[in-house]
Amino acid sequence: MSPAARPRPRRALENRVPLLVLAGGLPAAIVSLAWLWGGEHGVEVRWTVTVVILSVWWGCALAARERVVRPLQLLANLLAALREGDYSVRGAGASEQDALGMAMTEVKALGHTLQSQRLDALEATALLRTVMSEIDVAVFAFDADDTLRLVNREGERLLGRPSERLLGRSAGALGLGDYLGADGPRRLDVVLGGTRGRWEVRRGTFRQGGLPHRLLVLSDLSRTLREEERQAWQRLIRVLSHEINNSLAPIKSISRSLRRMVGRPVRPADCDEELQRGLSVIEGRSGALGRFLQAYVRLAQLPKPARRPVDVAAWVQRVVDLEERLPVAVRPGPDASLLADDDQLDQLLINLVRNSVDAALDAGGGVTVSWAWIGAMLEVVVEDEGAGLADTANLFVPFFTTKPNGSGIGLALSRQIAEAHGGELTLENRTDRSGCRARLRLPDGERVALNAG
């Protein structure tokens, strides 16, 4: 029942207070009047004193009513103002020497507190609305009936309609029903408002007014992906132009020199030898350029893994046996099998072992390979006793190499193979001694133990 419809209470307290005062003074008034009218007093004295006694008696009752009822009415008005959200009303003249004055003081303090909290809430709400309107993700809030209750500016842009035409409509009518029921973050090709894009869909829950609500957040990944694609093309063009120019510059210079030599009327005695030398340089640089482009094609066209059971121990031993420059120690691990492409895993581990052996030979150290289960991941570790990594930022950058005859695609290809299998490859300097540690983590797939069955 609303306050307006609530029946007005009878003014029982207002009437009870003066009656109680009158009742308290009644014995004294009766005794006084009996003594007055029973004694030998004049008529004028009797009526005068009687009027005085009755006036004082009634005045005290009215004063008591005023001192009790008026503060309570003021207190009720203050509480009503606080309930209505009006914190500007203040009670004046309250004294902390009595109970009503203390109650008035506490109500005023409560008003200050509620006003401060209301300002904080308003500022927080204004900040939230500003952030929601400025962020480049679409935010939708639905109630328990999947009815849209809140949408930001990006959500309006995504659906192509203003909020006035969106609020109050169901998730199914807006085309968001399937995304509202998605579990966990997902990346989907979303078609909304007549446009298609790559979006990340996230879902959450919150409560408002004690009722459960669901939050749907759609993040547009298309612009980010396009920016990353543009940066990838820039890096690719820089690498290709650098390598091609390094090969074409000497070819152009030698070709110019050979053309001038052939165009002379009288050729020098060593003309044929110079021609052979120049053509050999051109052939070598052309071959290097061809091998570079072939390596790039190989890196860019890695096929999908053809998965089949791979015995981890046999795989490690097979790769270690291929290395003839340095005996590689194998630390036995648990018997296990992976569902993976054994050819690609061979190529990955060969690159890691070869790099470790190169580093160990320069420093006169050794190389160790081990493996173990880390939760649901098989971790293969290749450790060397070399000088360690000098530049960890460019390890997986294609065609970056610190070796005189290195191609710069080994680690990049290895990480690409690991990620194609759902794993990861990391390199770090050892903390127990000098050297490098390569960690290859691969998911177990069905995790088949060799001794099962």
The 8 nearest C-alpha neighbors of each residue, nearest first, counted from 0:
[[1, 5, 4, 2, 3, 6, 7, 8],
 [0, 2, 4, 3, 5, 6, 7, 83],
 [3, 1, 5, 4, 0, 6, 7, 79],
 [2, 4, 1, 5, 6, 0, 7, 79],
 [3, 5, 1, 2, 0, 6, 7, 8],
 [4, 6, 2, 3, 1, 0, 7, 8],
 [7, 5, 8, 4, 3, 2, 9, 0],
 [6, 8, 5, 9, 4, 10, 3, 2],
 [9, 7, 6, 10, 11, 5, 12, 13],
 [10, 8, 11, 7, 12, 13, 6, 14],
 [9, 11, 13, 12, 8, 14, 15, 7],
 [10, 12, 14, 9, 13, 15, 8, 16],
 [11, 13, 15, 14, 10, 16, 68, 9],
 [14, 12, 10, 11, 15, 16, 68, 64],
 [15, 13, 11, 12, 16, 17, 18, 10],
 [14, 16, 12, 18, 13, 17, 11, 19],
 [15, 17, 19, 18, 64, 14, 13, 12],
 [18, 16, 60, 20, 19, 64, 15, 61],
 [19, 17, 21, 15, 20, 16, 22, 14],
 [18, 20, 22, 16, 17, 21, 15, 23],
 [21, 19, 17, 23, 60, 22, 18, 24],
 [22, 20, 18, 24, 23, 19, 25, 17],
 [21, 23, 19, 25, 20, 24, 18, 26],
 [22, 24, 20, 21, 25, 19, 26, 27],
 [25, 23, 21, 22, 27, 26, 28, 20],
 [24, 26, 22, 28, 27, 23, 21, 29],
 [27, 25, 29, 28, 24, 30, 23, 22],
 [26, 28, 30, 24, 29, 25, 31, 23],
 [29, 27, 31, 25, 26, 30, 32, 24],
 [30, 28, 26, 32, 31, 27, 33, 25],
 [31, 29, 33, 27, 28, 32, 34, 26],
 [32, 30, 28, 34, 29, 33, 35, 27],
 [31, 33, 35, 29, 34, 30, 36, 28],
 [34, 32, 30, 36, 35, 31, 37, 29],
 [33, 35, 37, 31, 32, 36, 38, 30],
 [36, 34, 32, 33, 37, 38, 31, 45],
 [35, 37, 33, 38, 34, 32, 45, 40],
 [38, 36, 34, 35, 33, 39, 32, 40],
 [39, 37, 36, 35, 40, 34, 33, 41],
 [38, 40, 41, 37, 36, 35, 42, 34],
 [41, 39, 38, 44, 45, 42, 35, 36],
 [40, 42, 44, 43, 45, 39, 46, 38],
 [41, 43, 45, 44, 46, 40, 47, 36],
 [42, 44, 46, 45, 41, 47, 40, 48],
 [45, 43, 47, 41, 42, 46, 48, 40],
 [44, 46, 42, 48, 43, 47, 49, 41],
 [47, 45, 49, 43, 48, 44, 50, 42],
 [46, 48, 44, 50, 49, 45, 43, 51],
 [47, 49, 51, 45, 50, 46, 44, 52],
 [48, 50, 46, 52, 47, 51, 45, 53],
 [51, 49, 53, 47, 48, 52, 54, 46],
 [50, 52, 48, 54, 49, 53, 55, 47],
 [53, 51, 49, 55, 50, 54, 56, 48],
 [52, 54, 56, 50, 51, 55, 57, 49],
 [53, 55, 51, 57, 56, 52, 58, 50],
 [56, 54, 58, 52, 57, 53, 59, 51],
 [55, 57, 53, 54, 59, 58, 52, 60],
 [58, 56, 60, 54, 59, 55, 53, 61],
 [59, 57, 55, 61, 60, 56, 54, 62],
 [58, 60, 62, 56, 57, 61, 55, 63],
 [61, 59, 17, 57, 20, 63, 58, 62],
 [60, 62, 64, 58, 63, 59, 17, 65],
 [63, 61, 65, 59, 64, 60, 58, 66],
 [64, 62, 66, 60, 65, 61, 59, 67],
 [65, 63, 61, 62, 67, 16, 66, 17],
 [64, 66, 62, 63, 69, 68, 67, 61],
 [67, 65, 63, 64, 69, 68, 62, 70],
 [68, 66, 64, 65, 69, 70, 63, 71],
 [67, 69, 71, 65, 64, 70, 66, 72],
 [68, 70, 72, 71, 65, 67, 66, 73],
 [71, 69, 73, 72, 68, 74, 67, 66],
 [70, 72, 74, 68, 73, 69, 75, 67],
 [71, 73, 75, 69, 74, 70, 68, 76],
 [72, 74, 70, 76, 71, 75, 69, 77],
 [73, 75, 71, 77, 72, 76, 70, 78],
 [76, 74, 72, 78, 73, 77, 79, 71],
 [75, 77, 79, 73, 74, 78, 80, 72],
 [78, 76, 80, 74, 79, 75, 73, 81],
 [77, 79, 81, 75, 80, 76, 82, 74],
 [80, 78, 82, 76, 81, 77, 75, 83],
 [79, 81, 85, 83, 77, 82, 78, 76],
 [82, 80, 84, 78, 83, 79, 85, 86],
 [81, 83, 79, 80, 84, 78, 85, 77],
 [82, 84, 80, 81, 85, 79, 78, 86],
 [85, 83, 81, 82, 86, 80, 114, 79],
 [86, 84, 80, 81, 87, 83, 88, 82],
 [87, 85, 88, 110, 81, 114, 84, 80],
 [86, 88, 85, 89, 110, 80, 114, 81],
 [89, 87, 86, 77, 85, 80, 90, 81],
 [88, 90, 87, 91, 107, 77, 86, 110],
 [89, 91, 93, 92, 88, 103, 73, 107],
 [92, 90, 93, 89, 103, 94, 73, 104],
 [91, 93, 94, 90, 100, 103, 95, 104],
 [94, 92, 100, 91, 103, 95, 104, 90],
 [95, 93, 100, 96, 92, 97, 101, 104],
 [94, 96, 101, 100, 97, 93, 104, 98],
 [95, 97, 94, 100, 98, 101, 99, 93],
 [98, 96, 100, 95, 99, 101, 94, 102],
 [97, 99, 101, 100, 102, 96, 95, 103],
 [100, 98, 102, 101, 97, 103, 70, 71],
 [99, 101, 94, 95, 93, 103, 97, 102],
 [102, 100, 95, 104, 98, 103, 99, 105],
 [101, 103, 99, 105, 100, 104, 98, 106],
 [104, 102, 100, 106, 101, 105, 99, 93],
 [103, 105, 101, 107, 102, 106, 100, 108],
 [106, 104, 108, 102, 107, 103, 109, 101],
 [105, 107, 109, 103, 108, 104, 110, 102],
 [108, 106, 110, 104, 109, 105, 103, 111],
 [109, 107, 105, 111, 110, 106, 104, 112],
 [110, 108, 106, 112, 107, 111, 105, 113],
 [111, 109, 107, 113, 108, 112, 86, 114],
 [110, 112, 108, 114, 109, 113, 115, 107],
 [113, 111, 109, 115, 110, 114, 116, 108],
 [114, 112, 116, 110, 115, 111, 117, 109],
 [113, 115, 117, 111, 112, 116, 110, 86],
 [116, 114, 118, 112, 117, 113, 111, 119],
 [117, 115, 119, 113, 118, 114, 120, 112],
 [116, 118, 120, 114, 119, 115, 113, 121],
 [117, 119, 121, 115, 120, 116, 122, 114],
 [120, 118, 116, 122, 117, 121, 123, 115],
 [119, 121, 117, 123, 118, 122, 124, 116],
 [122, 120, 124, 118, 123, 119, 125, 117],
 [121, 123, 125, 119, 124, 120, 118, 126],
 [124, 122, 120, 126, 125, 121, 119, 127],
 [123, 125, 127, 121, 126, 122, 120, 128],
 [126, 124, 122, 128, 123, 127, 121, 129],
 [125, 127, 123, 129, 124, 128, 122, 130],
 [128, 126, 124, 130, 129, 125, 131, 123],
 [127, 129, 131, 125, 126, 130, 132, 124],
 [130, 128, 126, 132, 127, 131, 125, 133],
 [131, 129, 127, 133, 132, 128, 134, 126],
 [130, 132, 128, 129, 133, 134, 151, 127],
 [131, 133, 152, 129, 151, 130, 134, 128],
 [132, 134, 130, 131, 129, 135, 152, 153],
 [135, 133, 131, 136, 132, 130, 153, 137],
 [134, 136, 153, 133, 137, 218, 219, 132],
 [137, 135, 218, 134, 217, 153, 138, 219],
 [136, 138, 154, 153, 217, 216, 218, 151],
 [139, 137, 216, 150, 151, 215, 154, 136],
 [138, 140, 150, 215, 149, 214, 216, 141],
 [141, 139, 214, 149, 148, 213, 147, 215],
 [142, 140, 147, 145, 146, 213, 148, 212],
 [141, 143, 212, 145, 144, 146, 213, 211],
 [142, 144, 145, 212, 211, 141, 146, 213],
 [143, 145, 142, 146, 141, 169, 212, 147],
 [146, 144, 141, 142, 143, 169, 170, 147],
 [145, 147, 169, 141, 144, 168, 142, 167],
 [146, 148, 141, 166, 167, 168, 140, 149],
 [149, 147, 141, 166, 140, 146, 167, 142],
 [150, 148, 140, 139, 147, 166, 151, 141],
 [149, 151, 139, 138, 154, 140, 162, 152],
 [150, 152, 154, 132, 153, 131, 138, 155],
 [151, 153, 155, 132, 154, 156, 150, 131],
 [154, 152, 137, 156, 155, 151, 136, 157],
 [155, 153, 137, 157, 151, 152, 156, 150],
 [154, 156, 152, 158, 153, 160, 157, 161],
 [157, 155, 159, 153, 154, 158, 152, 160],
 [156, 158, 154, 155, 159, 192, 153, 191],
 [159, 157, 192, 155, 156, 160, 191, 154],
 [158, 160, 156, 192, 157, 155, 161, 154],
 [161, 159, 155, 158, 164, 162, 156, 165],
 [162, 160, 155, 163, 164, 165, 159, 156],
 [161, 163, 165, 164, 166, 155, 160, 150],
 [164, 162, 161, 165, 166, 160, 167, 155],
 [165, 163, 162, 161, 166, 160, 168, 167],
 [164, 166, 162, 163, 168, 167, 161, 160],
 [167, 165, 147, 148, 168, 162, 163, 164],
 [166, 168, 147, 146, 148, 165, 169, 164],
 [169, 167, 146, 166, 147, 165, 172, 170],
 [170, 168, 146, 172, 171, 145, 147, 173],
 [169, 171, 176, 175, 173, 172, 145, 146],
 [172, 170, 176, 174, 173, 169, 175, 177],
 [171, 173, 169, 170, 174, 168, 175, 176],
 [172, 174, 170, 171, 175, 169, 168, 176],
 [173, 175, 171, 172, 176, 170, 191, 177],
 [176, 174, 170, 178, 173, 177, 171, 179],
 [175, 177, 171, 170, 179, 178, 174, 180],
 [178, 176, 179, 180, 175, 181, 174, 171],
 [177, 179, 181, 175, 180, 176, 200, 215],
 [180, 178, 176, 177, 181, 175, 215, 202],
 [179, 181, 178, 177, 182, 176, 202, 175],
 [182, 180, 178, 179, 183, 177, 202, 185],
 [183, 181, 180, 184, 202, 185, 201, 179],
 [182, 184, 201, 185, 181, 202, 200, 203],
 [185, 183, 201, 200, 199, 182, 186, 202],
 [186, 184, 200, 199, 187, 183, 201, 181],
 [185, 187, 199, 198, 200, 197, 184, 188],
 [188, 186, 198, 189, 197, 185, 199, 200],
 [187, 189, 197, 196, 198, 190, 195, 186],
 [188, 190, 196, 195, 187, 191, 197, 198],
 [189, 191, 195, 194, 193, 196, 188, 192],
 [192, 190, 193, 194, 158, 189, 157, 195],
 [191, 193, 158, 159, 194, 157, 190, 156],
 [192, 194, 191, 190, 195, 158, 159, 157],
 [195, 193, 190, 192, 191, 196, 189, 157],
 [196, 194, 190, 189, 191, 188, 193, 197],
 [197, 195, 189, 188, 221, 198, 190, 194],
 [196, 198, 188, 221, 220, 187, 219, 189],
 [199, 197, 219, 220, 218, 187, 186, 196],
 [198, 200, 186, 218, 185, 217, 187, 219],
 [201, 199, 217, 185, 184, 216, 186, 198],
 [202, 200, 184, 216, 215, 183, 217, 199],
 [201, 203, 215, 214, 216, 183, 200, 179],
 [204, 202, 214, 213, 215, 201, 205, 216],
 [203, 205, 213, 214, 212, 211, 206, 202],
 [206, 204, 212, 211, 213, 207, 203, 214],
 [207, 205, 211, 210, 212, 209, 208, 204],
 [208, 206, 209, 210, 211, 205, 212, 142],
 [207, 209, 210, 206, 211, 212, 205, 142],
 [208, 210, 207, 206, 211, 212, 205, 142],
 [211, 209, 206, 207, 208, 212, 143, 142],
 [212, 210, 206, 143, 205, 207, 142, 209],
 [213, 211, 142, 205, 206, 141, 143, 204],
 [214, 212, 204, 141, 140, 203, 205, 142],
 [213, 215, 140, 203, 204, 202, 139, 141],
 [214, 216, 202, 139, 138, 201, 140, 179],
 [217, 215, 138, 201, 137, 200, 202, 139],
 [218, 216, 200, 137, 199, 136, 198, 201],
 [217, 219, 136, 199, 198, 220, 137, 216],
 [220, 218, 198, 221, 197, 217, 199, 136],
 [219, 221, 223, 198, 197, 222, 224, 218],
 [220, 222, 224, 197, 223, 219, 225, 196],
 [223, 221, 225, 224, 220, 226, 219, 227],
 [224, 222, 226, 220, 225, 221, 227, 219],
 [223, 225, 227, 221, 226, 222, 220, 228],
 [226, 224, 228, 222, 223, 227, 221, 229],
 [227, 225, 229, 223, 228, 224, 222, 230],
 [228, 226, 224, 230, 229, 225, 231, 223],
 [227, 229, 225, 231, 226, 230, 224, 232],
 [228, 230, 226, 232, 227, 231, 225, 233],
 [229, 231, 233, 227, 232, 228, 234, 226],
 [232, 230, 228, 234, 233, 229, 227, 235],
 [231, 233, 235, 229, 230, 234, 236, 228],
 [234, 232, 230, 236, 235, 231, 237, 229],
 [235, 233, 237, 231, 232, 236, 238, 230],
 [234, 236, 232, 238, 233, 237, 231, 239],
 [237, 235, 239, 233, 238, 234, 240, 232],
 [236, 238, 234, 240, 235, 239, 241, 233],
 [239, 237, 241, 235, 236, 240, 234, 242],
 [240, 238, 236, 242, 241, 237, 243, 235],
 [239, 241, 243, 237, 238, 242, 244, 236],
 [240, 242, 238, 244, 239, 243, 237, 245],
 [243, 241, 245, 239, 244, 240, 238, 246],
 [242, 244, 240, 246, 245, 241, 239, 247],
 [243, 245, 247, 246, 241, 242, 248, 240],
 [246, 244, 242, 243, 248, 247, 241, 249],
 [245, 247, 243, 244, 284, 248, 249, 288],
 [246, 248, 250, 244, 249, 245, 251, 243],
 [247, 249, 251, 250, 246, 244, 245, 252],
 [250, 248, 252, 251, 247, 253, 246, 245],
 [251, 249, 247, 253, 281, 248, 252, 254],
 [252, 250, 254, 248, 249, 253, 247, 255],
 [251, 253, 249, 255, 254, 250, 248, 256],
 [252, 254, 256, 250, 255, 251, 249, 277],
 [255, 253, 257, 251, 256, 252, 250, 258],
 [256, 254, 258, 252, 253, 257, 251, 259],
 [255, 257, 253, 259, 254, 258, 260, 252],
 [258, 256, 260, 254, 259, 255, 253, 261],
 [259, 257, 255, 261, 260, 256, 254, 262],
 [258, 260, 262, 256, 257, 261, 255, 263],
 [259, 261, 257, 258, 262, 263, 256, 266],
 [260, 262, 258, 259, 263, 257, 266, 270],
 [263, 261, 259, 260, 258, 264, 266, 257],
 [262, 264, 265, 261, 260, 266, 259, 267],
 [265, 263, 266, 262, 261, 260, 267, 259],
 [266, 264, 263, 267, 262, 261, 260, 268],
 [265, 267, 263, 270, 264, 268, 260, 261],
 [268, 266, 270, 269, 265, 260, 271, 263],
 [267, 269, 270, 266, 271, 272, 265, 273],
 [268, 270, 272, 267, 271, 273, 266, 274],
 [271, 269, 273, 267, 272, 268, 274, 266],
 [272, 270, 274, 273, 269, 275, 268, 276],
 [271, 273, 275, 269, 274, 270, 276, 277],
 [274, 272, 276, 270, 275, 271, 277, 269],
 [273, 275, 271, 277, 272, 276, 278, 270],
 [276, 274, 272, 278, 273, 277, 279, 271],
 [275, 277, 273, 279, 274, 278, 272, 280],
 [278, 276, 274, 280, 279, 275, 273, 253],
 [277, 279, 281, 275, 280, 276, 282, 274],
 [280, 278, 282, 276, 277, 281, 275, 283],
 [281, 279, 283, 277, 278, 282, 284, 276],
 [282, 280, 278, 284, 250, 279, 283, 285],
 [281, 283, 279, 285, 280, 284, 278, 286],
 [284, 282, 280, 286, 285, 281, 279, 287],
 [283, 285, 287, 281, 286, 246, 282, 288],
 [284, 286, 288, 282, 287, 283, 281, 289],
 [287, 285, 289, 283, 284, 288, 282, 290],
 [288, 286, 284, 290, 289, 285, 291, 283],
 [287, 289, 291, 285, 286, 290, 284, 292],
 [290, 288, 286, 292, 291, 287, 293, 285],
 [291, 289, 293, 287, 288, 292, 294, 286],
 [290, 292, 288, 294, 289, 293, 287, 295],
 [291, 293, 295, 289, 294, 290, 296, 288],
 [294, 292, 290, 296, 295, 291, 289, 297],
 [295, 293, 297, 291, 292, 296, 290, 298],
 [294, 296, 292, 298, 297, 293, 299, 291],
 [297, 295, 293, 299, 294, 298, 300, 292],
 [296, 298, 294, 295, 300, 299, 293, 301],
 [299, 297, 295, 296, 300, 301, 412, 294],
 [298, 300, 296, 297, 301, 295, 294, 412],
 [301, 299, 297, 298, 296, 302, 295, 303],
 [300, 302, 299, 298, 297, 303, 416, 415],
 [303, 301, 300, 304, 305, 419, 299, 343],
 [302, 304, 305, 301, 419, 340, 420, 416],
 [305, 303, 340, 306, 302, 339, 420, 419],
 [306, 304, 340, 303, 307, 339, 341, 302],
 [307, 305, 339, 340, 338, 304, 308, 341],
 [306, 308, 338, 339, 340, 309, 305, 341],
 [309, 307, 338, 337, 336, 339, 310, 306],
 [310, 308, 337, 336, 311, 338, 341, 307],
 [309, 311, 336, 313, 312, 314, 335, 308],
 [312, 310, 314, 313, 336, 335, 309, 315],
 [311, 313, 315, 314, 310, 316, 334, 335],
 [314, 312, 316, 310, 311, 315, 317, 309],
 [313, 315, 311, 317, 312, 316, 310, 318],
 [316, 314, 312, 318, 317, 313, 311, 319],
 [315, 317, 319, 313, 318, 314, 320, 312],
 [316, 318, 314, 320, 315, 319, 313, 321],
 [317, 319, 315, 321, 320, 316, 349, 314],
 [320, 318, 316, 321, 317, 322, 315, 327],
 [321, 319, 317, 318, 322, 316, 323, 327],
 [320, 322, 319, 318, 323, 317, 349, 316],
 [321, 323, 320, 319, 324, 325, 318, 326],
 [324, 322, 325, 321, 326, 320, 319, 327],
 [325, 323, 322, 326, 356, 360, 357, 327],
 [324, 326, 323, 327, 322, 356, 365, 360],
 [327, 325, 328, 323, 324, 322, 366, 365],
 [326, 328, 366, 367, 325, 319, 329, 365],
 [329, 327, 367, 366, 368, 326, 330, 365],
 [330, 328, 368, 367, 369, 331, 327, 316],
 [329, 331, 369, 368, 332, 328, 367, 370],
 [332, 330, 329, 369, 333, 370, 312, 368],
 [333, 331, 370, 371, 369, 330, 334, 312],
 [332, 334, 335, 371, 331, 370, 372, 312],
 [335, 333, 449, 448, 332, 312, 336, 311],
 [336, 334, 448, 449, 311, 333, 447, 310],
 [335, 337, 310, 447, 309, 311, 448, 308],
 [338, 336, 309, 308, 443, 339, 446, 444],
 [337, 339, 308, 307, 306, 444, 309, 336],
 [338, 340, 306, 307, 337, 341, 309, 308],
 [339, 341, 306, 305, 304, 343, 342, 344],
 [340, 342, 344, 343, 339, 345, 309, 307],
 [343, 341, 345, 344, 340, 346, 347, 304],
 [342, 344, 346, 345, 340, 341, 347, 416],
 [343, 345, 347, 341, 346, 342, 348, 340],
 [346, 344, 342, 343, 348, 347, 349, 341],
 [345, 347, 343, 349, 344, 348, 350, 342],
 [348, 346, 413, 344, 350, 345, 349, 343],
 [347, 349, 351, 345, 350, 346, 352, 344],
 [350, 348, 346, 352, 351, 347, 353, 345],
 [351, 349, 353, 348, 347, 352, 409, 354],
 [350, 352, 348, 354, 349, 353, 355, 347],
 [353, 351, 355, 349, 354, 350, 348, 356],
 [352, 354, 356, 350, 355, 351, 349, 357],
 [353, 355, 357, 351, 356, 352, 350, 358],
 [356, 354, 352, 358, 383, 357, 353, 359],
 [355, 357, 359, 353, 358, 354, 360, 352],
 [358, 356, 354, 360, 355, 359, 353, 361],
 [357, 359, 385, 355, 356, 361, 360, 354],
 [358, 360, 385, 364, 356, 362, 384, 361],
 [361, 359, 363, 357, 362, 358, 356, 364],
 [360, 362, 358, 359, 363, 357, 385, 364],
 [363, 361, 385, 359, 360, 364, 386, 358],
 [362, 364, 360, 359, 361, 365, 385, 384],
 [365, 363, 359, 384, 362, 385, 360, 383],
 [364, 366, 384, 359, 383, 367, 327, 363],
 [365, 367, 383, 327, 382, 328, 356, 355],
 [366, 368, 328, 382, 329, 381, 327, 383],
 [367, 369, 381, 329, 380, 330, 328, 382],
 [370, 368, 330, 380, 379, 329, 331, 332],
 [369, 371, 379, 332, 378, 380, 377, 368],
 [372, 370, 378, 332, 377, 373, 333, 379],
 [371, 373, 377, 376, 374, 378, 375, 370],
 [374, 372, 376, 377, 375, 371, 378, 440],
 [373, 375, 376, 372, 377, 371, 442, 443],
 [374, 376, 373, 443, 442, 372, 377, 446],
 [377, 375, 442, 373, 441, 374, 443, 372],
 [376, 378, 372, 441, 440, 371, 373, 442],
 [379, 377, 440, 370, 371, 439, 372, 376],
 [378, 380, 370, 439, 369, 438, 440, 377],
 [379, 381, 438, 369, 437, 368, 370, 439],
 [380, 382, 368, 437, 436, 367, 369, 438],
 [383, 381, 436, 367, 366, 435, 380, 437],
 [382, 384, 366, 434, 355, 435, 385, 365],
 [385, 383, 434, 364, 359, 365, 433, 366],
 [384, 386, 434, 359, 358, 362, 387, 383],
 [385, 387, 434, 433, 362, 358, 384, 388],
 [388, 386, 434, 435, 385, 428, 433, 389],
 [389, 387, 390, 428, 391, 435, 386, 427],
 [388, 390, 391, 387, 386, 428, 392, 401],
 [391, 389, 392, 388, 393, 394, 401, 387],
 [390, 392, 394, 393, 388, 389, 427, 426],
 [391, 393, 390, 394, 395, 396, 389, 388],
 [394, 392, 396, 395, 391, 390, 399, 397],
 [395, 393, 391, 396, 392, 390, 410, 399],
 [396, 394, 411, 393, 410, 397, 414, 399],
 [395, 397, 393, 399, 394, 411, 398, 407],
 [396, 398, 408, 399, 411, 407, 395, 410],
 [407, 399, 397, 408, 406, 400, 396, 238],
 [398, 400, 407, 397, 396, 393, 401, 394],
 [401, 399, 407, 402, 405, 398, 406, 394],
 [400, 402, 403, 399, 405, 407, 404, 390],
 [401, 403, 405, 404, 400, 406, 407, 399],
 [404, 402, 405, 401, 400, 406, 407, 399],
 [405, 403, 402, 406, 400, 401, 407, 287],
 [404, 406, 402, 407, 403, 400, 401, 408],
 [407, 405, 408, 398, 404, 400, 409, 399],
 [398, 406, 408, 400, 399, 405, 397, 409],
 [407, 409, 411, 397, 398, 406, 410, 412],
 [410, 408, 412, 411, 350, 407, 413, 406],
 [409, 411, 413, 412, 395, 408, 414, 394],
 [410, 412, 395, 408, 414, 413, 409, 397],
 [413, 411, 415, 409, 410, 414, 408, 298],
 [414, 412, 347, 410, 416, 415, 411, 409],
 [413, 415, 417, 411, 416, 412, 424, 410],
 [414, 416, 412, 418, 413, 417, 419, 411],
 [417, 415, 419, 413, 414, 418, 412, 420],
 [418, 416, 414, 422, 420, 423, 419, 415],
 [417, 419, 421, 422, 420, 415, 416, 423],
 [418, 420, 416, 417, 421, 415, 304, 303],
 [421, 419, 418, 417, 422, 416, 441, 339],
 [422, 420, 418, 419, 442, 417, 441, 423],
 [423, 421, 441, 418, 417, 440, 420, 442],
 [422, 424, 440, 417, 418, 439, 425, 414],
 [425, 423, 439, 414, 438, 417, 440, 426],
 [424, 426, 438, 437, 423, 439, 427, 414],
 [427, 425, 437, 436, 438, 424, 435, 428],
 [428, 426, 436, 435, 429, 437, 425, 388],
 [427, 429, 435, 387, 436, 434, 388, 430],
 [430, 428, 435, 434, 431, 432, 436, 433],
 [429, 431, 432, 428, 433, 434, 427, 435],
 [432, 430, 429, 433, 434, 428, 435, 384],
 [433, 431, 430, 429, 434, 384, 428, 435],
 [434, 432, 386, 384, 387, 429, 385, 435],
 [433, 435, 387, 384, 385, 386, 383, 429],
 [436, 434, 428, 387, 429, 383, 427, 382],
 [435, 437, 382, 427, 426, 381, 429, 428],
 [438, 436, 426, 381, 380, 425, 382, 439],
 [439, 437, 380, 425, 424, 379, 426, 440],
 [438, 440, 424, 379, 378, 423, 380, 437],
 [441, 439, 378, 422, 423, 377, 376, 379],
 [440, 442, 422, 377, 376, 443, 378, 439],
 [443, 441, 376, 444, 422, 377, 375, 421],
 [442, 444, 446, 337, 376, 445, 375, 377],
 [445, 443, 446, 442, 338, 337, 447, 339],
 [444, 446, 443, 447, 338, 337, 442, 336],
 [447, 445, 443, 444, 337, 448, 336, 335],
 [446, 448, 336, 445, 335, 449, 337, 451],
 [449, 447, 335, 451, 450, 336, 334, 446],
 [448, 450, 451, 335, 334, 447, 336, 310],
 [449, 451, 448, 452, 334, 335, 447, 336],
 [452, 450, 448, 449, 447, 335, 334, 446],
 [451, 450, 449, 448, 447, 335, 336, 446]]
